[in-house]
Amino acid sequence: MKIDAISYPPRGLSRDEAARYVGVGSTLFDEMVADGRMPTPKRINSRTVWDRAAIDIAFTSLPENDSGLQTLLERSRRDGKGSPQIRSLRIRG
């Protein structure tokens, strides 16, 4: 194979690489594939490979972790109420 001076990120990832790319362990990654949160792999001859671009789309589609703080801040601003702690956290805008 010819050595290329330009570095390319891999498009196809193994199961362990795909799990690391998403930031989870292999077992959780398998669960996410099974329940549809992550894409199914492609087959290249005898290899099972995940498409990095498809993983990016699936990852972006995962729900955000909503702590409820933003809702409290918006309600406090709208109602003009709230505890002193909430009032001091109001987002200026």
Legacy VTK file of the C-alpha trace (Angstrom):
# vtk DataFile Version 3.0
C-alpha trace
ASCII
DATASET POLYDATA
POINTS 93 float
0.000 0.000 0.000
1.258 3.436 -0.900
1.862 5.812 2.004
-0.144 9.023 1.647
1.114 12.265 3.179
-2.473 13.353 3.951
-4.144 11.850 6.987
-7.722 10.645 6.490
-10.084 9.778 9.334
-11.478 6.291 8.827
-14.989 6.184 7.379
-15.569 2.591 8.468
-15.202 1.668 12.124
-15.072 -1.693 13.857
-17.529 -2.373 16.678
-15.021 -1.389 19.375
-13.914 1.703 17.450
-17.528 2.760 16.895
-18.315 2.350 20.594
-15.250 4.406 21.561
-16.156 7.027 18.960
-19.575 7.469 20.586
-18.068 7.380 24.077
-19.676 4.196 25.389
-18.602 0.612 25.995
-19.125 -2.151 23.454
-22.005 -3.726 25.376
-23.967 -0.468 25.567
-23.177 0.208 21.914
-24.647 -3.214 21.025
-27.804 -2.315 22.979
-28.037 1.018 21.157
-27.747 -0.748 17.784
-30.404 -3.284 18.841
-32.892 -0.592 19.957
-32.245 1.649 16.940
-30.376 4.511 18.630
-27.274 3.631 16.600
-27.184 2.400 12.983
-26.686 -1.193 11.931
-23.324 -2.097 10.422
-22.400 -2.661 6.799
-20.739 -5.835 5.543
-17.525 -5.563 3.552
-16.665 -9.125 2.579
-16.239 -10.798 5.962
-15.870 -7.552 7.936
-18.608 -5.816 9.911
-18.102 -2.060 9.654
-20.021 0.946 10.996
-20.250 4.044 8.835
-18.841 6.987 10.808
-21.169 9.431 9.012
-24.233 7.360 9.982
-22.993 7.233 13.578
-22.640 11.032 13.561
-26.261 11.417 12.414
-27.523 8.938 15.029
-25.499 10.613 17.783
-26.851 14.036 16.860
-30.371 12.591 17.034
-29.942 11.359 20.623
-32.023 13.349 23.112
-30.383 16.057 25.164
-30.103 15.603 28.917
-32.610 18.189 30.153
-32.050 19.049 33.794
-35.132 21.280 33.821
-33.090 24.353 34.768
-33.815 26.152 31.505
-37.577 25.603 31.996
-37.382 26.997 35.529
-35.453 30.030 34.342
-37.914 30.736 31.546
-40.912 30.304 33.868
-39.310 32.613 36.439
-38.687 35.261 33.780
-42.212 34.969 32.395
-43.958 35.041 35.789
-41.613 37.523 37.443
-41.460 35.085 40.318
-39.040 32.572 41.647
-36.666 32.139 44.494
-33.751 34.559 44.873
-31.458 31.785 43.649
-33.506 31.339 40.470
-33.738 35.094 39.893
-29.949 35.387 40.162
-29.546 32.708 37.470
-31.764 34.382 34.900
-30.373 34.360 31.406
-29.883 37.813 30.068
-31.122 38.249 26.572
LINES 1 94
93 0 1 2 3 4 5 6 7 8 9 10 11 12 13 14 15 16 17 18 19 20 21 22 23 24 25 26 27 28 29 30 31 32 33 34 35 36 37 38 39 40 41 42 43 44 45 46 47 48 49 50 51 52 53 54 55 56 57 58 59 60 61 62 63 64 65 66 67 68 69 70 71 72 73 74 75 76 77 78 79 80 81 82 83 84 85 86 87 88 89 90 91 92
